[in-house]
Amino acid sequence: MTKLSVNLNKIALLRNSRALGIPSVTRSARIALAAGAHGITVHPRPDGRHIRTADVYELKAVLGEYPDAEFNIEGNPFENALELVRAVRPHQFTLVPDEPGAYTSDQGWDIGRHAERLRPLIAEVKALGVRVSLFMDPVPEAMVDAAEAGADRVELYTEPYAKSFGAADEAQSLSRYTAAALAAQRAGLGVNAGHDLNRTNLPRFLTAVPGIEEVSIGHALISDALEEGLAHTVRTYLAAVGHPT
């Protein structure tokens, strides 16, 4: 059964807009894990615009309270992410080819171009006891290269599928992900998925694409939580100012 890892970047982004420490990244992690999430994902970037270095250490401590949950750190190993992985040793490190100023992740690794640079870093991370996942486009022929570079898993970059959802090319898009997942599994890789997945497009994706071990979801999940929890929160504030609810 596919596991859910909750990405907390958007919680940190909102927290960083004021110097009040709210919303709390660690409290949000505990809420998600207590609700049944299988893990927590963070993607610290060099500019610290959302998850910060201190958050990573604090979340490592929180995950220690939930022995069955996993901590997944995403990031570019040629920027700041590898240093944190060495120090924290999460359960999984998802290597993402982000440029330092990238607004969000927008492509998978070009393995043919980067394999030689990645291979020793992957070996080092695995020697730390950390599972390695490579963020990849749904290109079946690249999966053997990912395995030969030493990865344990790939995370399929799903924004193209999300954009095709409900459109005429959805079936064609899904077929590419199915082929990529099967190619990865034949190469001995586990398969994760993430980026712009939500509760509407996710079921169809998981039905069409076999063997997805984990999905990492942040933006849509946090947006849904804000909308669905807003009415209840307004009522609690009405009560706080003395109005019956």
Backbone bond lengths (Angstrom), bond angles and torsions (degrees), N, CA, C in turn:
res aa  C-N    CA-C-N  psi(-1)  N-CA   C-N-CA  omega(-1)  CA-C   N-CA-C  phi
1 M - - - 1.466 - - 1.527 109.82 -
2 T 1.319 116.20 138.14 1.465 121.52 -177.96 1.531 111.03 -65.86
3 K 1.312 116.38 134.87 1.459 121.70 177.60 1.529 110.16 -94.14
4 L 1.324 115.33 152.44 1.461 122.48 178.78 1.517 110.33 -110.38
5 S 1.332 115.72 122.08 1.461 121.67 172.08 1.525 107.71 -109.94
6 V 1.316 116.62 127.78 1.464 122.02 -175.53 1.527 109.36 -93.60
7 N 1.328 115.34 120.95 1.459 121.72 178.62 1.530 109.37 -85.16
8 L 1.324 116.58 125.63 1.472 122.15 -173.79 1.527 113.39 -102.11
9 N 1.302 118.54 13.21 1.464 119.68 -178.34 1.518 113.00 -57.16
10 K 1.340 117.52 -41.57 1.467 120.00 -176.48 1.524 111.64 -69.52
11 I 1.320 117.53 -30.43 1.466 120.24 173.46 1.526 109.26 -61.84
12 A 1.314 116.46 -45.87 1.468 120.68 -179.75 1.527 111.18 -66.44
13 L 1.318 117.50 -37.13 1.464 120.61 179.35 1.525 110.46 -60.84
14 L 1.317 117.65 -43.67 1.465 121.27 177.83 1.523 110.31 -67.63
15 R 1.303 118.08 -43.17 1.466 122.38 178.21 1.519 111.49 -57.05
16 N 1.332 116.07 -40.33 1.459 120.76 -175.55 1.525 113.69 -70.88
17 S 1.336 117.59 -12.85 1.462 119.97 -178.41 1.526 113.06 -76.47
18 R 1.332 117.39 -13.46 1.467 122.82 175.87 1.519 108.94 -138.19
19 A 1.320 116.45 160.13 1.467 120.59 -179.32 1.519 111.10 -96.52
20 L 1.325 116.84 42.72 1.460 121.76 -175.62 1.526 113.32 -109.03
21 G 1.313 116.69 -12.28 1.458 120.01 -179.23 1.508 114.69 77.89
22 I 1.340 116.98 12.24 1.463 120.41 177.78 1.525 109.77 -125.74
23 P 1.327 116.20 145.27 1.466 127.77 -4.48 1.518 111.68 -68.91
24 S 1.315 115.68 152.10 1.457 121.52 -177.02 1.524 110.26 -83.54
25 V 1.312 115.73 127.89 1.465 120.34 177.71 1.526 110.31 -65.76
26 T 1.318 117.82 -42.34 1.461 119.73 -178.05 1.530 111.28 -69.67
27 R 1.328 117.00 -39.14 1.469 118.60 176.95 1.523 109.99 -64.08
28 S 1.314 117.08 -41.03 1.462 120.32 178.44 1.521 110.96 -62.12
29 A 1.322 116.69 -38.95 1.465 119.94 177.22 1.524 110.59 -61.92
30 R 1.306 116.76 -44.47 1.469 119.70 179.76 1.526 111.55 -63.70
31 I 1.327 116.82 -39.81 1.468 120.21 178.27 1.526 109.80 -61.78
32 A 1.333 116.92 -46.64 1.462 120.72 -178.44 1.525 111.10 -63.55
33 L 1.316 116.88 -44.08 1.458 120.17 -178.23 1.522 111.57 -69.41
34 A 1.331 116.90 -38.76 1.463 120.15 177.54 1.520 111.25 -65.29
35 A 1.342 116.70 -28.46 1.459 121.13 178.23 1.519 112.84 -78.67
36 G 1.326 117.06 -7.91 1.454 120.07 176.05 1.511 115.93 115.32
37 A 1.334 118.92 -1.06 1.461 120.35 176.97 1.528 109.22 -57.13
38 H 1.327 115.56 145.41 1.454 120.84 -176.18 1.527 112.86 -87.54
39 G 1.334 116.26 -10.45 1.447 118.08 -179.51 1.509 111.96 -176.51
40 I 1.317 115.30 176.27 1.456 123.91 179.85 1.529 108.01 -125.32
41 T 1.334 115.48 136.07 1.455 122.31 176.57 1.518 109.56 -117.41
42 V 1.320 116.30 140.84 1.467 121.81 170.98 1.517 108.49 -136.69
43 H 1.311 115.18 150.84 1.468 121.14 177.87 1.529 107.70 -130.28
44 P 1.329 117.37 81.25 1.468 119.44 178.59 1.522 110.49 -69.16
45 R 1.320 116.04 134.88 1.466 120.78 178.70 1.530 109.51 -113.62
46 P 1.316 117.03 158.57 1.476 119.80 -174.44 1.523 113.87 -57.46
47 D 1.351 117.98 -30.76 1.465 119.12 -177.75 1.526 113.32 -84.44
48 G 1.333 118.15 -2.03 1.461 121.23 176.45 1.508 114.15 62.35
49 R 1.326 118.13 28.64 1.469 119.23 -174.36 1.524 113.49 -73.34
50 H 1.303 117.37 -15.83 1.470 119.10 173.18 1.532 108.43 -136.33
51 I 1.301 119.65 -98.28 1.463 120.31 179.07 1.530 110.28 -64.04
52 R 1.324 114.92 131.59 1.458 121.56 179.54 1.523 110.75 -110.14
53 T 1.319 115.39 166.69 1.460 120.03 -177.50 1.522 111.66 -55.87
54 A 1.320 117.10 -42.74 1.466 120.07 -179.40 1.523 111.46 -61.74
55 D 1.334 116.80 -35.34 1.467 120.06 178.18 1.521 111.06 -60.59
56 V 1.323 116.63 -40.22 1.461 120.78 -177.08 1.526 110.20 -61.94
57 Y 1.311 116.64 -44.58 1.461 119.64 178.83 1.529 111.44 -66.69
58 E 1.328 117.23 -40.72 1.463 120.32 -179.89 1.522 111.25 -67.11
59 L 1.322 117.00 -37.61 1.460 120.11 178.66 1.525 111.33 -69.33
60 K 1.311 117.18 -34.54 1.461 119.73 174.81 1.520 110.04 -56.87
61 A 1.332 117.17 -42.07 1.465 120.88 178.05 1.519 111.43 -65.73
62 V 1.330 117.08 -40.87 1.466 120.82 178.25 1.528 110.27 -61.80
63 L 1.326 117.27 -44.63 1.464 120.04 -179.87 1.521 111.83 -61.53
64 G 1.333 116.73 -24.99 1.450 119.89 176.37 1.516 112.86 -64.84
65 E 1.347 116.65 -20.73 1.468 121.23 177.63 1.520 111.85 -81.59
66 Y 1.334 117.39 -10.72 1.465 122.39 -176.41 1.534 107.52 -127.93
67 P 1.326 117.89 83.21 1.467 120.82 -170.96 1.525 114.79 -63.27
68 D 1.321 117.82 -18.73 1.462 119.61 -179.75 1.532 112.41 -93.23
69 A 1.321 117.48 -5.37 1.468 121.30 -177.78 1.524 110.55 -93.89
70 E 1.325 115.32 155.76 1.453 120.77 -177.70 1.527 111.35 -114.31
71 F 1.316 114.55 148.80 1.460 122.46 177.12 1.529 107.20 -109.97
72 N 1.331 116.13 121.72 1.459 122.92 -178.53 1.524 108.62 -117.02
73 I 1.302 116.39 118.76 1.461 121.49 173.96 1.516 108.55 -102.77
74 E 1.328 116.36 128.26 1.454 122.68 175.34 1.524 109.03 -105.44
75 G 1.321 115.92 152.89 1.450 118.09 174.03 1.506 113.14 158.50
76 N 1.320 114.17 172.06 1.454 121.54 -179.99 1.528 109.24 -84.79
77 P 1.330 118.20 120.33 1.470 119.45 -177.27 1.522 112.85 -69.11
78 F 1.324 117.54 -12.61 1.457 120.90 179.04 1.525 111.70 -93.84
79 E 1.339 116.36 0.80 1.470 121.04 176.56 1.528 108.53 -112.16
80 N 1.339 117.46 -118.99 1.463 119.74 -174.12 1.515 114.74 -98.20
81 A 1.330 118.50 -11.86 1.459 120.15 -166.83 1.526 113.01 -69.52
82 L 1.303 117.96 -38.94 1.457 119.94 -173.83 1.528 111.75 -64.44
83 E 1.317 116.59 -36.98 1.469 119.65 178.24 1.532 110.95 -59.40
84 L 1.332 116.59 -41.39 1.464 120.46 178.73 1.524 111.14 -67.88
85 V 1.305 116.69 -39.92 1.464 120.13 179.12 1.525 110.77 -62.54
86 R 1.317 117.07 -40.96 1.466 120.50 177.60 1.530 111.01 -60.20
87 A 1.327 115.54 -40.02 1.463 119.68 -175.79 1.524 112.62 -78.77
88 V 1.338 116.88 -39.16 1.463 121.09 -170.01 1.527 112.28 -97.01
89 R 1.319 117.21 -31.42 1.463 122.68 -177.89 1.530 112.04 53.67
90 P 1.318 117.10 66.72 1.461 120.43 177.22 1.524 110.17 -68.12
91 H 1.315 116.27 175.03 1.466 119.40 176.58 1.525 111.16 -70.00
92 Q 1.334 115.84 -32.92 1.464 120.30 -176.28 1.523 110.22 -143.87
93 F 1.320 115.05 140.15 1.460 121.77 172.48 1.522 106.83 -118.08
94 T 1.328 115.75 118.21 1.455 121.56 177.73 1.516 108.14 -100.02
95 L 1.323 115.89 111.19 1.462 121.92 -177.21 1.523 108.87 -81.83
96 V 1.333 115.94 122.85 1.466 122.59 -175.48 1.537 108.33 -124.34
97 P 1.340 117.79 133.28 1.471 119.87 -176.72 1.520 114.12 -84.82
98 D 1.323 116.69 50.31 1.463 120.77 179.08 1.520 111.37 -71.18
99 E 1.322 115.90 138.91 1.456 119.80 164.36 1.527 108.17 -73.53
100 P 1.333 119.31 152.51 1.469 120.35 -176.10 1.523 114.44 -53.48
101 G 1.335 118.19 -38.45 1.453 120.30 -177.87 1.508 114.88 -98.37
102 A 1.328 117.74 14.21 1.467 120.84 -176.92 1.516 110.94 -60.78
103 Y 1.337 116.07 137.02 1.459 120.58 178.98 1.518 110.56 -66.13
104 T 1.328 115.68 -42.03 1.456 122.09 175.06 1.521 107.41 -157.47
105 S 1.311 117.09 170.35 1.461 120.40 178.61 1.521 109.19 -64.76
106 D 1.327 117.08 132.24 1.453 118.58 -174.15 1.525 114.18 -137.20
107 Q 1.331 117.42 11.67 1.459 120.25 177.09 1.513 109.43 -169.08
108 G 1.336 114.51 158.86 1.444 120.06 174.47 1.516 111.26 -92.62
109 W 1.330 115.10 178.71 1.459 120.57 -179.23 1.526 111.96 -69.91
110 D 1.308 115.91 139.87 1.456 122.72 165.23 1.528 105.56 -88.57
111 I 1.317 116.10 91.03 1.456 120.55 -171.83 1.531 111.85 -63.17
112 G 1.315 115.46 -37.97 1.458 117.69 178.99 1.517 112.78 -58.19
113 R 1.310 115.67 -32.86 1.459 120.66 -178.51 1.519 112.94 -84.85
114 H 1.326 117.51 -32.81 1.467 120.29 -169.67 1.526 114.82 -112.59
115 A 1.320 118.87 -0.74 1.472 120.29 -173.31 1.515 113.08 -55.71
116 E 1.325 117.42 -43.98 1.464 119.78 -176.14 1.525 111.81 -64.58
117 R 1.333 116.93 -35.77 1.473 119.70 177.13 1.527 111.19 -74.22
118 L 1.324 116.55 -35.39 1.454 120.05 -175.85 1.526 113.00 -76.20
119 R 1.315 116.97 -34.65 1.463 120.39 -170.16 1.527 112.89 -55.75
120 P 1.336 121.18 -48.55 1.475 118.91 -179.87 1.525 112.89 -68.21
121 L 1.333 117.38 -31.39 1.464 119.78 177.64 1.519 110.96 -69.11
122 I 1.321 116.38 -41.52 1.460 120.73 176.94 1.524 110.18 -60.72
123 A 1.336 116.16 -44.31 1.467 119.89 179.14 1.521 111.25 -61.51
124 E 1.328 117.20 -40.30 1.466 120.35 179.05 1.522 111.65 -63.94
125 V 1.336 116.04 -44.41 1.465 120.02 -178.89 1.525 110.56 -64.56
126 K 1.308 117.27 -42.50 1.461 120.16 179.00 1.524 111.06 -64.12
127 A 1.338 117.00 -34.41 1.463 120.45 177.80 1.527 111.80 -65.77
128 L 1.327 116.53 -22.62 1.466 120.94 175.77 1.529 112.20 -79.41
129 G 1.325 117.06 -4.92 1.461 121.28 -177.42 1.509 113.48 85.81
130 V 1.329 116.57 20.52 1.465 122.69 -177.32 1.533 109.25 -106.19
131 R 1.327 116.54 129.64 1.461 120.64 175.52 1.522 110.34 -67.61
132 V 1.315 117.04 140.22 1.463 122.10 -178.11 1.524 110.09 -111.31
133 S 1.327 115.31 126.96 1.464 122.16 174.96 1.523 108.44 -123.24
134 L 1.324 116.62 136.25 1.458 121.85 178.23 1.523 109.87 -105.10
135 F 1.309 116.52 129.53 1.465 123.09 177.62 1.523 107.62 -74.55
136 M 1.337 116.93 117.92 1.456 121.07 -169.57 1.526 112.13 -133.73
137 D 1.325 115.40 144.93 1.458 120.90 168.48 1.534 108.46 -71.20
138 P 1.348 117.40 158.24 1.463 120.00 -178.91 1.531 111.82 -76.70
139 V 1.314 116.21 71.29 1.464 123.04 -178.39 1.524 107.05 -116.86
140 P 1.325 118.38 101.96 1.473 119.90 -173.45 1.509 114.02 -54.23
141 E 1.330 117.84 -41.87 1.457 120.10 -174.76 1.531 112.93 -69.20
142 A 1.327 117.99 -14.29 1.470 120.43 179.12 1.520 112.68 -84.44
143 M 1.323 118.15 -10.46 1.456 120.49 -173.42 1.528 112.33 -71.11
144 V 1.304 117.85 -35.94 1.463 120.18 175.72 1.526 110.12 -62.89
145 D 1.329 116.32 -40.22 1.462 119.92 178.18 1.522 111.14 -63.59
146 A 1.337 116.92 -38.24 1.465 120.51 177.73 1.520 110.69 -63.57
147 A 1.321 116.17 -41.62 1.463 119.96 178.05 1.525 111.00 -65.62
148 E 1.326 117.11 -41.94 1.464 120.69 -178.78 1.526 111.92 -68.16
149 A 1.334 116.46 -24.52 1.462 119.88 175.65 1.522 111.87 -73.98
150 G 1.346 116.71 -13.51 1.456 120.59 175.61 1.513 115.55 110.31
151 A 1.334 118.40 1.50 1.461 120.77 -178.12 1.522 111.72 -64.30
152 D 1.321 115.53 151.66 1.462 122.11 172.20 1.530 111.18 -91.03
153 R 1.330 114.75 -35.36 1.460 120.94 -178.30 1.525 109.39 -141.06
154 V 1.317 115.27 167.98 1.454 122.28 165.04 1.524 107.75 -122.18
155 E 1.326 116.04 149.60 1.460 121.06 169.37 1.523 107.29 -110.14
156 L 1.306 116.32 115.63 1.456 120.87 -179.31 1.525 109.76 -74.59
157 Y 1.332 115.18 127.15 1.466 123.37 -179.92 1.530 108.11 -76.73
158 T 1.341 116.67 112.22 1.459 120.81 -166.49 1.531 115.46 -103.02
159 E 1.328 118.33 6.72 1.472 117.97 178.03 1.534 112.31 -57.90
160 P 1.345 120.48 -41.92 1.466 118.49 177.81 1.530 112.94 -58.56
161 Y 1.336 117.06 -39.13 1.466 118.66 175.48 1.517 110.95 -63.55
162 A 1.332 117.19 -45.90 1.464 120.35 -178.82 1.524 111.45 -58.68
163 K 1.331 117.03 -38.24 1.456 120.17 178.59 1.526 111.87 -68.51
164 S 1.328 116.42 -29.64 1.467 120.13 -178.42 1.522 112.48 -85.60
165 F 1.315 117.99 -11.65 1.461 121.26 -173.71 1.530 110.56 -58.80
166 G 1.330 115.38 125.70 1.455 120.88 -179.46 1.510 114.67 81.37
167 A 1.324 117.51 -0.98 1.460 121.94 -179.62 1.524 110.20 -101.80
168 A 1.318 115.39 174.79 1.460 120.27 -175.31 1.526 112.37 -65.12
169 D 1.316 117.30 -26.88 1.464 119.93 -176.53 1.525 113.27 -96.81
170 E 1.319 117.85 14.15 1.462 119.75 -178.19 1.525 112.01 -61.20
171 A 1.324 117.83 -47.51 1.460 120.72 -177.95 1.520 110.82 -61.47
172 Q 1.320 116.85 -39.77 1.461 120.39 178.58 1.528 110.64 -64.95
173 S 1.320 115.89 -40.67 1.456 120.13 178.15 1.527 110.88 -63.34
174 L 1.306 116.45 -46.62 1.464 120.33 179.82 1.524 111.46 -60.61
175 S 1.324 116.48 -36.43 1.467 119.04 -179.29 1.522 110.87 -63.55
176 R 1.318 117.42 -33.27 1.468 119.67 177.39 1.527 110.85 -66.34
177 Y 1.331 116.77 -41.10 1.466 120.18 178.86 1.520 111.32 -68.17
178 T 1.325 116.99 -38.95 1.459 120.08 177.26 1.523 110.33 -60.89
179 A 1.331 116.35 -46.98 1.461 120.53 -179.88 1.525 111.20 -62.98
180 A 1.332 116.70 -40.87 1.466 120.18 -179.88 1.526 110.99 -66.01
181 A 1.324 117.12 -42.64 1.463 120.34 179.53 1.520 110.97 -63.27
182 L 1.320 117.36 -44.18 1.466 120.10 179.46 1.524 111.09 -64.61
183 A 1.339 116.86 -39.37 1.461 120.22 178.18 1.524 110.63 -64.40
184 A 1.332 116.92 -40.71 1.465 120.63 178.24 1.520 111.11 -62.94
185 Q 1.310 116.24 -43.81 1.460 119.92 -179.12 1.524 111.40 -66.77
186 R 1.312 117.58 -37.13 1.469 120.01 176.06 1.527 110.94 -64.25
187 A 1.329 116.62 -30.14 1.457 121.15 178.66 1.529 112.61 -82.58
188 G 1.343 116.64 0.45 1.453 120.90 178.02 1.511 114.94 89.47
189 L 1.327 117.16 14.61 1.460 121.85 -178.03 1.530 111.22 -98.29
190 G 1.326 116.20 143.76 1.453 120.44 165.26 1.522 108.86 -77.46
191 V 1.335 116.46 160.16 1.460 120.45 -175.29 1.522 110.44 -127.91
192 N 1.330 115.64 122.06 1.458 123.93 170.03 1.520 108.79 -108.22
193 A 1.322 116.65 175.23 1.465 120.17 178.05 1.519 109.26 -152.39
194 G 1.336 115.37 150.80 1.453 117.88 177.37 1.508 113.47 -179.13
195 H 1.293 115.16 153.81 1.460 129.25 173.98 1.524 109.88 116.06
196 D 1.341 114.29 110.96 1.468 123.99 178.09 1.518 113.60 65.54
197 L 1.320 117.33 18.72 1.455 119.57 170.17 1.528 108.82 -77.45
198 N 1.328 115.42 146.36 1.463 120.59 177.44 1.520 108.90 -146.02
199 R 1.315 117.23 177.89 1.459 119.31 -173.19 1.529 112.39 -70.63
200 T 1.331 117.24 -13.85 1.464 119.76 177.02 1.523 111.41 -85.18
201 N 1.325 117.29 -47.07 1.462 118.76 -176.13 1.528 113.59 -88.88
202 L 1.325 117.79 -13.70 1.459 121.04 -175.58 1.530 113.72 -67.66
203 P 1.340 120.19 -46.25 1.468 118.32 -177.81 1.524 113.45 -58.13
204 R 1.317 116.91 -41.27 1.464 119.43 -179.66 1.523 110.77 -66.36
205 F 1.313 116.17 -37.63 1.465 119.98 178.06 1.522 110.85 -62.59
206 L 1.326 117.20 -47.12 1.456 120.75 -176.90 1.524 111.99 -69.35
207 T 1.325 117.33 -28.05 1.460 120.05 175.56 1.515 111.33 -69.60
208 A 1.329 116.04 -38.53 1.467 120.38 -175.18 1.523 113.03 -83.98
209 V 1.314 117.08 -30.24 1.474 121.12 -172.41 1.532 108.31 -109.01
210 P 1.302 117.96 113.46 1.470 120.45 -171.45 1.520 113.11 -77.75
211 G 1.331 114.78 147.48 1.453 120.80 166.07 1.513 116.93 71.94
212 I 1.337 118.26 26.37 1.465 119.32 177.69 1.530 108.73 -71.51
213 E 1.306 116.36 120.28 1.461 120.39 -175.02 1.519 112.79 -83.73
214 E 1.341 117.15 -32.23 1.462 119.77 -175.34 1.524 109.35 -154.17
215 V 1.321 116.04 140.26 1.463 121.06 168.47 1.519 107.73 -117.23
216 S 1.322 115.39 139.17 1.454 122.54 177.42 1.522 107.47 -110.23
217 I 1.333 116.74 118.71 1.464 120.87 -173.36 1.524 109.16 -132.58
218 G 1.323 115.90 130.84 1.456 120.57 -179.92 1.505 113.50 -130.46
219 H 1.334 117.36 -66.85 1.460 121.06 -170.70 1.524 112.29 -56.28
220 A 1.318 118.06 -51.38 1.460 120.98 -177.62 1.525 110.92 -66.91
221 L 1.324 116.47 -40.61 1.466 119.77 -177.89 1.521 111.05 -64.87
222 I 1.318 117.52 -45.29 1.462 120.85 -179.92 1.528 110.39 -67.76
223 S 1.328 117.56 -37.19 1.467 120.69 177.22 1.520 110.80 -63.35
224 D 1.326 117.15 -44.07 1.466 120.65 177.41 1.525 110.84 -61.66
225 A 1.334 115.93 -41.43 1.464 119.55 -179.30 1.526 111.18 -62.34
226 L 1.333 117.58 -40.46 1.462 121.08 178.24 1.521 111.01 -62.97
227 E 1.324 116.73 -46.30 1.457 119.84 -177.16 1.529 111.84 -68.60
228 E 1.326 116.57 -43.85 1.459 119.20 -174.85 1.521 112.61 -76.44
229 G 1.331 115.90 -23.44 1.459 118.12 178.23 1.514 114.13 -94.46
230 L 1.336 118.16 -3.12 1.459 120.80 -173.43 1.518 112.49 -68.61
231 A 1.335 117.92 -43.75 1.470 120.07 -178.08 1.529 111.02 -61.31
232 H 1.326 116.31 -44.98 1.465 119.53 179.14 1.525 110.43 -61.28
233 T 1.332 117.03 -42.11 1.450 120.22 -177.60 1.527 111.62 -67.68
234 V 1.318 117.77 -39.45 1.469 120.48 176.29 1.527 109.84 -59.20
235 R 1.325 117.21 -42.09 1.476 119.66 179.93 1.524 111.20 -63.25
236 T 1.347 117.71 -37.97 1.464 118.81 179.17 1.526 111.13 -67.61
237 Y 1.329 117.53 -32.22 1.462 120.05 178.24 1.525 110.61 -75.98
238 L 1.312 117.78 -34.64 1.467 119.77 173.20 1.533 110.73 -60.10
239 A 1.336 115.93 -41.96 1.451 119.04 176.95 1.523 111.19 -64.01
240 A 1.339 116.48 -35.67 1.462 120.09 -178.55 1.523 112.01 -66.90
241 V 1.337 117.38 -28.23 1.467 119.69 178.62 1.537 111.72 -97.08
242 G 1.351 115.96 8.71 1.440 119.33 170.98 1.505 116.85 96.23
243 H 1.330 117.95 10.91 1.456 120.29 177.93 1.529 110.60 -94.72
244 P 1.334 117.40 137.73 1.476 118.95 175.20 1.514 110.65 -67.31
245 T 1.314 117.12 147.81 1.467 121.10 178.45 1.524 110.15 -126.35
